[in-house]
Each structure stands twice: as C-alpha cells, then as structure tokens.
C-alpha cells in the first residue's frame, strides 16, 4: 500500500500525464483505466488501432498498446505513429511474448509487459516511462519497466 500512495503522490505532484490505452478487449480497457485513474492519471482508451491513428495524441504522456489486435498489431501501430511524428513513450502488453515480439519491441525501445498485468506493475511501468518522452526527443531513449535505460 505504501508503494501505491507513493505513486499517487508522484502522479499528483507532477504536471498531469495522460495514458493512451489501446486494446480490443473492453474488460482490459476498463481494468487499465481503473488502475491508472486511481493513481491520478488521465486515461484515453481506444478499442482499435484505426481510432488511435485518427486521434490527436500530442498532449498525452505514454502509449499502452496491446500487441495482438484485429487489423494491426501494437508494434505496427507504434511504427505508423512514429512515421507520423508521434514520439510518445510506449509500453507493449501481450499474453504471448514470443522471442520475435521481444526482439521487435527491443528494437523499437518499448518495454514488454506480459498479461495478465497487475496494478502495481502496470502503474510503476507507466510512471517510469511517462516522463521518457523528453529523453526520447533528446536521443536518450525510453526506460523499460525496471526504470533503467534499455540497451542500444
């Protein structure tokens, strides 16, 4: 419980950050929204990649992307967003973190969280990565869920 209070204070002490959560499972979206909003995080949810591509994401702090979705994977969505100049940090959620997915995520500098992901793990990964957008724009890359810089 102390960790949760600490994360809540940290979330409220900084400029409000926002999570863009993309998952085709409505229950997962609702669960993630609940976890992050309980920590004071603004949350926008989308049930498909196409809806995200049509949205204005510039003010948000961190993408949380499901890897397996109809029409486009989370990593494919991230690649399209990067091509459009959206350079927000991201987390990848998957229930099947194959070696190929892990390699692709590492190449994209995106931490992988395996489903089911529990509250403290997700909140900590979000908080660690939400501020990394500034680092990414300055060429330092995003931090993985453990808070250390990913190898380059």
Backbone as numpy.savetxt, mean C-alpha at the origin, in Angstrom:
# Nx Ny Nz CAx CAy CAz Cx Cy Cz
-1.46 -3.63 22.59 -2.28 -2.44 22.59 -1.41 -1.18 22.59
-0.24 -1.21 23.26 0.63 -0.04 23.27 1.11 0.31 21.87
1.39 -0.71 21.05 1.82 -0.46 19.69 0.71 0.26 18.93
-0.53 -0.20 19.09 -1.64 0.42 18.40 -1.81 1.88 18.80
-1.70 2.18 20.10 -1.80 3.56 20.55 -0.66 4.39 19.99
0.53 3.82 19.94 1.67 4.52 19.37 1.45 4.84 17.90
0.94 3.86 17.15 0.68 4.09 15.73 -0.40 5.15 15.55
-1.42 5.12 16.40 -2.50 6.10 16.31 -1.95 7.50 16.56
-1.12 7.66 17.58 -0.52 8.97 17.87 0.33 9.43 16.70
1.09 8.51 16.13 1.95 8.85 15.00 1.11 9.30 13.81
0.01 8.60 13.55 -0.86 8.94 12.43 -1.48 10.32 12.63
-1.86 10.64 13.88 -2.51 11.92 14.13 -1.52 13.06 14.23
-0.27 12.78 14.57 0.71 13.85 14.76 1.24 14.38 13.44
1.14 13.62 12.39 1.63 14.05 11.09 0.48 14.56 10.25
0.83 15.18 9.14 -0.18 15.57 8.18 -0.97 14.31 7.80
-2.31 14.40 7.74 -3.09 13.20 7.42 -2.63 12.57 6.11
-2.41 11.27 6.15 -2.04 10.56 4.94 -3.22 9.70 4.53
-3.20 9.29 3.30 -4.33 8.56 2.77 -3.86 7.24 2.17
-4.71 6.25 2.29 -4.44 4.95 1.68 -5.40 4.76 0.52
-4.86 4.31 -0.60 -5.68 3.89 -1.75 -5.63 2.37 -1.72
-6.75 1.74 -1.45 -6.80 0.29 -1.32 -7.57 -0.28 -2.51
-6.95 -1.23 -3.21 -7.57 -1.84 -4.38 -7.62 -3.34 -4.19
-8.85 -3.88 -4.13 -9.05 -5.32 -3.98 -10.43 -5.64 -4.52
-10.56 -6.74 -5.22 -11.86 -7.11 -5.79 -12.76 -7.81 -4.77
-12.28 -8.04 -3.57 -13.06 -8.68 -2.51 -13.60 -7.60 -1.57
-14.93 -7.41 -1.55 -15.55 -6.38 -0.75 -15.27 -6.55 0.74
-15.20 -7.78 1.22 -14.92 -8.03 2.64 -13.50 -7.59 3.00
-12.55 -7.83 2.11 -11.17 -7.40 2.34 -11.10 -5.87 2.36
-11.77 -5.23 1.41 -11.79 -3.77 1.38 -12.33 -3.20 2.69
-13.46 -3.75 3.15 -14.08 -3.26 4.38 -13.17 -3.48 5.59
-12.52 -4.62 5.64 -11.62 -4.94 6.75 -10.42 -3.99 6.78
-9.80 -3.77 5.65 -8.64 -2.87 5.59 -9.07 -1.44 5.91
-10.22 -1.03 5.38 -10.72 0.32 5.69 -10.88 0.47 7.20
-11.49 -0.51 7.84 -11.72 -0.46 9.29 -10.39 -0.35 10.04
-9.42 -1.21 9.71 -8.14 -1.21 10.40 -7.43 0.13 10.29
-7.39 0.68 9.09 -6.65 1.93 8.88 -7.39 3.14 9.42
-8.71 3.19 9.25 -9.46 4.32 9.80 -9.39 4.34 11.32
-9.32 3.18 11.95 -9.16 3.12 13.41 -7.85 3.76 13.85
-6.89 3.85 12.95 -5.59 4.48 13.24 -5.53 5.92 12.75
-6.65 6.47 12.30 -6.70 7.86 11.87 -6.28 8.10 10.43
-6.27 7.06 9.63 -5.83 7.16 8.24 -7.05 7.38 7.33
-6.96 8.29 6.42 -7.96 8.48 5.38 -7.84 7.29 4.41
-8.97 6.70 4.03 -8.94 5.52 3.17 -9.87 5.71 1.98
-9.36 5.44 0.79 -10.17 5.38 -0.42 -10.10 3.95 -0.92
-11.26 3.34 -1.21 -11.25 1.95 -1.68 -11.78 1.86 -3.09
-11.22 0.90 -3.82 -11.61 0.64 -5.21 -11.67 -0.87 -5.39
-12.67 -1.33 -6.16 -12.83 -2.77 -6.35 -12.23 -3.28 -7.66
-11.60 -2.38 -8.43 -10.95 -2.82 -9.67 -9.88 -1.82 -10.08
-8.94 -2.30 -10.86 -7.83 -1.47 -11.32 -8.32 -0.31 -12.20
-9.31 -0.57 -13.02 -9.80 0.46 -13.94 -10.33 1.68 -13.19
-10.98 1.47 -12.05 -11.49 2.59 -11.26 -10.34 3.43 -10.71
-9.25 2.79 -10.34 -8.10 3.52 -9.83 -7.46 4.34 -10.94
-7.37 3.76 -12.11 -6.77 4.47 -13.24 -7.56 5.72 -13.61
-8.85 5.73 -13.29 -9.70 6.89 -13.59 -9.70 7.92 -12.45
-9.10 7.59 -11.30 -9.15 8.45 -10.12 -7.97 9.43 -10.09
-8.14 10.49 -9.30 -7.06 11.45 -9.04 -6.35 11.01 -7.77
-5.13 10.51 -7.89 -4.43 9.93 -6.75 -3.32 10.82 -6.20
-3.15 12.00 -6.70 -1.98 12.80 -6.36 -1.86 13.15 -4.88
-2.98 13.29 -4.15 -2.91 13.73 -2.76 -2.77 12.57 -1.78
-2.76 11.37 -2.25 -2.78 10.22 -1.33 -1.38 9.80 -0.95
-1.30 9.03 0.15 0.00 8.68 0.70 0.57 7.33 0.32
-0.27 6.31 0.13 0.27 4.97 -0.11 -0.78 4.09 -0.79
-0.36 3.34 -1.78 -1.22 2.38 -2.47 -1.14 1.03 -1.75
-2.27 0.38 -1.59 -2.32 -0.99 -1.07 -3.05 -1.80 -2.13
-2.30 -2.64 -2.84 -2.82 -3.30 -4.03 -2.89 -4.81 -3.86
-4.05 -5.37 -4.20 -4.18 -6.83 -4.27 -3.47 -7.27 -5.55
-2.74 -8.35 -5.49 -2.05 -8.84 -6.69 -2.99 -9.50 -7.67
-3.91 -10.33 -7.19 -4.76 -11.12 -8.09 -6.14 -10.47 -8.16
-6.41 -9.82 -9.29 -7.71 -9.19 -9.55 -8.09 -9.47 -10.99
-9.39 -9.44 -11.30 -9.80 -9.61 -12.70 -9.28 -8.47 -13.57
-8.80 -8.82 -14.72 -8.41 -7.81 -15.71 -6.98 -7.31 -15.61
-6.45 -7.17 -14.40 -5.12 -6.60 -14.24 -4.60 -6.94 -12.85
-3.36 -7.35 -12.76 -2.78 -7.64 -11.44 -2.40 -6.33 -10.75
-2.13 -6.44 -9.45 -1.69 -5.27 -8.71 -0.38 -4.70 -9.25
0.55 -5.57 -9.63 1.83 -5.09 -10.18 1.64 -4.45 -11.55
0.72 -4.98 -12.35 0.43 -4.36 -13.65 -0.20 -2.98 -13.45
-1.10 -2.88 -12.48 -1.70 -1.59 -12.15 -0.62 -0.60 -11.71
0.26 -1.04 -10.84 1.33 -0.17 -10.37 2.19 0.31 -11.54
2.52 -0.58 -12.47 3.32 -0.19 -13.63 2.61 0.87 -14.46
1.30 0.72 -14.66 0.55 1.72 -15.41 0.51 3.06 -14.68
0.33 3.01 -13.36 0.33 4.25 -12.59 1.69 4.94 -12.67
2.77 4.18 -12.57 4.12 4.75 -12.68 4.32 5.40 -14.05
3.83 4.74 -15.12 3.94 5.31 -16.46 3.20 6.64 -16.56
2.15 6.81 -15.78 1.37 8.05 -15.76 1.93 9.10 -14.81
3.04 8.76 -14.17 3.67 9.71 -13.27 3.19 9.65 -11.83
2.37 8.67 -11.49 1.93 8.50 -10.10 3.02 7.72 -9.38
3.71 8.40 -8.48 4.89 7.82 -7.85 4.69 7.59 -6.35
3.50 7.16 -5.98 3.20 6.88 -4.58 3.83 5.57 -4.14
4.23 5.48 -2.89 4.72 4.18 -2.38 3.57 3.18 -2.40
3.91 1.90 -2.38 2.88 0.87 -2.49 3.22 -0.34 -1.64
2.16 -1.07 -1.28 2.26 -2.38 -0.65 1.50 -3.34 -1.53
1.97 -4.56 -1.66 1.30 -5.58 -2.46 0.76 -6.66 -1.54
-0.54 -6.94 -1.66 -1.18 -8.00 -0.89 -1.41 -9.20 -1.79
-1.08 -10.39 -1.29 -1.33 -11.59 -2.08 -1.49 -12.79 -1.16
-2.29 -13.73 -1.62 -2.41 -14.98 -0.87 -1.50 -16.06 -1.44
-0.84 -15.73 -2.55 0.07 -16.69 -3.16 1.32 -15.95 -3.64
2.23 -15.74 -2.71 3.46 -15.01 -3.02 4.47 -15.95 -3.66
4.30 -16.22 -4.93 5.22 -17.09 -5.66 6.58 -16.40 -5.79
7.62 -17.16 -6.07 8.93 -16.53 -6.29 8.89 -15.49 -7.41
8.12 -15.75 -8.46 8.03 -14.78 -9.56 7.38 -13.47 -9.10
6.32 -13.57 -8.30 5.66 -12.37 -7.78 6.62 -11.62 -6.86
7.32 -12.34 -6.01 8.28 -11.69 -5.10 9.39 -10.97 -5.86
9.91 -11.61 -6.91 10.96 -10.97 -7.73 10.42 -9.71 -8.40
9.22 -9.80 -8.97 8.62 -8.64 -9.65 8.35 -7.52 -8.65
7.87 -7.86 -7.46 7.62 -6.84 -6.44 8.93 -6.20 -5.99
9.96 -7.01 -5.81 11.26 -6.46 -5.42 11.79 -5.52 -6.50
11.64 -5.91 -7.77 12.09 -5.06 -8.87 11.33 -3.73 -8.89
10.07 -3.76 -8.46 9.25 -2.55 -8.41 9.42 -1.81 -7.08
10.26 -2.34 -6.18 10.51 -1.74 -4.88 9.24 -1.68 -4.03
8.50 -2.81 -4.05 7.22 -2.89 -3.34 7.25 -4.06 -2.35
7.04 -3.77 -1.07 6.95 -4.85 -0.08 5.73 -5.73 -0.34
5.87 -7.02 -0.06 4.78 -7.98 -0.22 4.27 -8.38 1.15
2.95 -8.32 1.34 2.30 -8.81 2.55 1.41 -9.96 2.15
1.56 -11.08 2.84 0.75 -12.25 2.51 -0.58 -12.23 3.26
-1.65 -12.53 2.54 -2.98 -12.65 3.13 -3.08 -14.01 3.82
-3.78 -14.11 4.91 -4.47 -12.99 5.55 -3.47 -12.11 6.29
-3.65 -10.83 6.17 -2.79 -9.88 6.87 -3.57 -9.33 8.06
-2.92 -9.30 9.19 -3.59 -8.88 10.41 -3.32 -7.40 10.69
-4.18 -6.80 11.50 -4.19 -5.36 11.75 -2.85 -4.73 12.01
-2.14 -5.19 13.04 -0.87 -4.57 13.39 0.14 -4.64 12.24
0.18 -5.77 11.55 1.13 -5.94 10.45 0.81 -4.96 9.32
-0.46 -4.87 8.95 -0.85 -3.97 7.87 -0.64 -2.51 8.26
-1.06 -2.14 9.44 -0.93 -0.75 9.88 0.54 -0.35 9.95
1.36 -1.22 10.52 2.80 -0.91 10.61 3.42 -0.77 9.21
3.10 -1.68 8.31 3.64 -1.60 6.94 3.17 -0.32 6.26
1.90 0.03 6.45 1.39 1.28 5.86 2.14 2.47 6.42
2.26 2.56 7.73 2.93 3.71 8.35 4.40 3.79 7.91
5.06 2.64 7.82 6.46 2.64 7.38 6.62 3.12 5.95
5.64 2.82 5.10 5.77 3.13 3.68 5.06 4.40 3.26
4.09 4.89 4.01 3.32 6.06 3.61 4.21 7.28 3.43
5.24 7.42 4.22 6.12 8.57 4.10 7.23 8.39 3.08
7.30 7.24 2.44 8.43 6.98 1.54 8.25 7.61 0.17
7.13 8.24 -0.10 6.94 8.92 -1.39 7.97 10.00 -1.59
8.32 10.74 -0.52 9.34 11.77 -0.61 10.68 11.13 -0.92
10.99 10.01 -0.24 12.25 9.32 -0.49 12.32 8.82 -1.93
11.21 8.28 -2.45 11.18 7.77 -3.82 11.45 8.89 -4.81
10.84 10.05 -4.60 11.03 11.16 -5.52 12.46 11.67 -5.50
13.18 11.41 -4.39 14.56 11.82 -4.29 15.52 10.67 -4.57
15.00 9.57 -5.13 15.84 8.48 -5.58 16.29 7.50 -4.52
15.66 7.51 -3.34 16.10 6.60 -2.29 15.25 5.35 -2.19
14.12 5.29 -2.85 13.28 4.08 -2.83 12.40 3.97 -1.61
11.43 3.06 -1.69 10.49 2.83 -0.59 11.08 1.86 0.42
10.55 1.91 1.63 10.99 0.99 2.66 10.06 -0.21 2.70
10.58 -1.41 2.82 9.72 -2.57 2.99 9.05 -2.55 4.36
8.17 -3.49 4.57 7.35 -3.52 5.79 8.19 -3.48 7.06
9.39 -3.97 7.05 10.23 -3.96 8.24 10.82 -2.61 8.55
10.66 -1.62 7.67 11.14 -0.28 7.92 12.54 -0.03 7.41
13.19 -1.00 6.80 14.53 -0.80 6.27 14.44 -0.66 4.77
15.41 0.01 4.20 15.39 0.18 2.76 15.59 -1.13 2.02
14.88 -1.28 0.92 15.01 -2.48 0.10 16.36 -2.46 -0.60
16.95 -3.61 -0.84 18.21 -3.65 -1.57 18.01 -3.20 -3.01
18.99 -2.51 -3.53 18.89 -2.04 -4.92 19.77 -2.82 -5.83
